[in-house]
Amino acid sequence: MTIQQRFDQLMKEKRSGLIAYITAGCPDLAFTQEFALRLQDAGVDFIEIGVPFSDPIADGPVLQQASQKALEGRTNLQSIFKLCGKLEKSLSIPYLLMTYFNPVFRYGLKDFARDCCENGVSGVIVPDLPFEESNDFRLELEKYGVEQILFISSTTSTQRRKKILEAAKGFIYYIAVCGVTGMREFLPEETYQDVANLRKVSKVPVAVGFGISNAEQVRRLKSCADAIIIGSFVMQEIMAGNYEMLLETIKNFRNILREE
């Protein structure tokens, strides 16, 4: 299933989607494969599979720790593509890779794009690749039908937003807070209005991530965002072994998104 097909379904259901991030290989790849299925069963609409990296500059302490754990288990792109090939046979929802650019560059842009395509990856998110420098990578992905997800934040200028929106495919990843990933009790009040305004002018859906971890945030965001992304909260509970509590929380988020 493509990203657009899933958002088309969500539009028919008149609700926002739920995107969950999980670091590949934390605690190991067998767990990642199993838990991706459990996330789908709990009601997640998309899964972001994080590629561990030694210098994850956009990540806060939780995702840094998860990445380090995965690297200690020798998780790399080759093993993650094998994981994706297995998920292609069992998942019915889209899954994306979230990676830093260094592993992609070392792997080779063409080889990376090809292997995404061959293993069912619908999109790729690269937080440290500036839009202005992403054209070659984006074109390589497009040759294989894979979409690069672009970022916009509250600090993105009007002129730069326009350029990003013109090039956007899949969805826009809206960064809800300044700084790195990590749970926040509250999001800035201006976030909600900015997302609503962005949604009015974007030709692709707008998904909001960074800082989201509680039901009140989900309840407020569902009125202005096409999808909500949770990451640090997911990995915190996984590393603490709170699997069942995490899945129940995700089911609660799903139910909130389905409320009239």
N, C-alpha and C positions, 0 to 999 in steps of 0.2 A: 504494500500500500504506500502511495506517495504522501508527502506532507499535505499537498493540496487536497487530495481525496479525503484525508482525515479531517481537515478543517471544513470541507464541504459537508461531511457528516455532522460535525458539531453545529454548523449553521442550521442544518435541518432540525437538529435537536434543540436549537435555540439556547445553547449554553456555551460557556467558556471551557477550554480544554485544560488538562492537567499534565504537566511535563515533569518527570522525575529524573534527576541526575544520579548516576551511580558510577563510582570509580572502578574501572576494570581491574581485576586482580586484587581487590581489597575485600576480604582477606585472601582470596585466591580466585582463579578464573572459574572454577567449578561452581563456587558460590555465586559469582556474578551471573552466570548462565541461569542458575536455578532461581535467583532472586528477581531477575528480569521478568521471568514468567509470573512470579508471585505479584510483582508490581502491576503487570497487565491484568491479572485476575482481580486485583484490588480496585481497578478502575482507572489506572493511568492511561492517558491517550497517546503519549509519546515518551520515549526513553532516550536520554542523553547518556552515552557511554563515554566516560572520561578516560583519556589516555594519560597515564601517569608521566610526570616530567619532573626533573630534578630542580627546576627553578620556576615554579608556577606563580608568576608575578601577579596574576589577577585573583589568586586564591588566598583565603584567610586560613587560620590555624587548622581548622577541621579538615579541609580538603588538602592542605599541605601534608598533614599526618597520613591521610588516606593514600595520597600519592606515594609517599615514602614507603609505606607498608607494601604497596603493590610493586614498587621498584625492587624492594628487598626480595620479593618472590620472583624476580626476573621477568615481570610482565613487560612486553614490548609490542610494537605495532604488528609484527608478524603473528604473535599469539593472539592479539586482539582481533585481527582479521579472521583467524580460525574460529574464534568465539562468535564473531558476527555471522560467519557461514552457518554455524549451528543454530543461531537465533533466527536466521532467515526461514528455517524449516519449522519453527515453533511459534514465533510471534506473529500476530495479525495486526499489530500497530507499527507505525514507523519508528525507526531508531536512528539516531544521529551520533556522530563522533564529535566530542569536544576535545580539542588538542591544541597544544602550542605549536608554533611554526617550525621550530628546530627539528623535532622528529619527522615532520612531513618533508622538510628540505633534505634531510639525510636519506630518507626513504626514496626520494625522487618524486616530483610532482605528478608526472604521468603515471608512474607505477602506483602511487597512492590513489589517484583518481580511478584508475582501472580496478584496483583491488576493492575500493569502496563499492563500485558498481557490481563487481562479481560476488560480493558478499552482502548485498542487500541494504547497504547504508544509504539512507535517503538524503542526508544533509551533513554538512561539516561546519563546526563553530570553532573559530581560531581567535581567541581574545587578544593575542599580541601581534596580530597582523593588521596594520592600519589599512583602512579602506583605500587610501591613495596608492598603496603598494600591493594591492591584492588582485589586480586585473589578470595577470598571467595565471595565477592559481585559480581564480574564478572561471576563466575560460577553459582551463584544463578540466575542471570538474564538470562544466557544462557539456563538454564533448561526450561525457559518460553518463549524462542525465542525473548528476548529483548537484545539489544546491548548496552554495555557501550562504550561511546565515550571517547577516550583517548587524552591527550594533548601533544603537542610538541611546544617548543619555540626556539628562536635563541640561548638561553643559555643551551639547552639540549645537553648533551655530546653525542659524536658519539656512545659510547657503550650503553648508556641508550636509545638513539633513536632506535638502532637495536632491543632491547628487546621490546620496545613499539610497533614498527612496526610489530614484529612477533605476538603480541597478538591482534593487532588492528582489530576491527570490525566496520562496518558502515562507518565511516570516521574518519580521524584525525582532531582534532580541533587545528589549528595552532594559537598560540598567537602572534599577530603582533607587540606588543609593550611590553616593560618592565613596570610592575606596574599594576594598577587596570583598570577596564573597564572605558570607557569614551571617548568622541569624541576628535579626534586629527585632526588638519588641514593637517598634513603630517605624513606619516608613514616612519620609517627608510628606507633608500635606500636599505640596505642589506636584508630587509624583502623579497622583490620581488625575488631576486636571490635565497635566502634560500628556499623559497616556491617552486620555480621551481626545485631546486635540490632534495628536499624532494619528490616531486611528481614523479620524475623519479624512485625512489626506493620503493615507497609505493605501497602495493597491494590493498589498499583501497583509495578512493578519499581523497583529502586534502581541508578542508574548513578553511578560514582565518577569524578570529574575533578579537575584541578589537580595538577600535580607529577608526573604519570605519564610515564615515558620509557624504562623498561627492562624486560627480560624477567622479572626476579625479581619486580618489582612486579605485573606482569600475572599471573604464576604464583600469587602469594599472593592477589590480589584475586579470582581466578576462583572461589575456594571460598566467597566471602561476598557477591559483587556480581552483579547481573544483567547489568551491562554496564560497560565500562571506556572512559573518554574520553581521547583523546590530542589535544593541540592545539599547545602551544608547540613540542614536538619536531617535529611535522609541518611547521609554518611555518618553523622554523629550517632544516630540510633543504631545503625548497623555495627559500628565499631564498639558500641556499648553492649551489643547482643540483644537489643530490645526489638527483635524482629516483629513479634506479634503486635506490640504497642504501635510500632511504626505503621504497620499495615492497617490497623484500625484507624489511625489518624488520617491516613491517605483516603480510606473509605469515607471518613467524615468530611474531608475536603471535597471529595467527589460529590457527596450528597449536598453540600452547600452550593456547589456549582450547578446542581440540577434543581435547586429551589426556584420557584416562581418569583 
